[in-house]
Amino acid sequence: MRSLPSDKQVNEDVYFCHGTPNNDLVYLLEDVSRGYALLRSDSEIIDLLAGQKSKLICCGHTHIPRAVSLSSGQLIVNPGSVGLQAYTDEDPVVHSMENYNYHASYSIVEKIRSEWVVQNIKVPYDYQSAVTESKKRNRNDWVHFLSTGRRI
């Protein structure tokens, strides 16, 4: 199943995408073929960029906050997740993503003297409200993910 990208070229230097520039369902930074998230090699990430040359690329999809500098001079930033710090998915293979805590995460990225500065920030939030809603829907997996940031 292929998903059309929901990307956005903000300006010459900044590009946003959910997964990769060509597919919202493919993780840009992580390989999950072993059932867990493993950071891809520099060359794999560059290949998945499919010619996207922006200096700052902000992606998501994995819910794992990180900033990765590439040999191409590009910086890839994933801010993480505001409200689901772990999950298990079956596509492309059964795999789990984990942040190991329940805190919301986001990133602040600013350009200072021609360099990108990234702050990955984790903050507490009322995750118990999300846990309560998950219980109402009999989503015990989400109760665990939201409470612990860990896979089951």
PyMOL commands that set and color helices and strands:
alter all, ss='L'
color gray80, all
select helices_A, chain A and resi 42-48+127-136+140-148
alter helices_A, ss='H'
color red, helices_A
select strands_A, chain A and resi 8-9+14-16+30-31+38-39+56-58+66-69+75-78+86-89+95-98+104-112+115-123
alter strands_A, ss='S'
color yellow, strands_A
deselect
rebuild
show_as cartoon
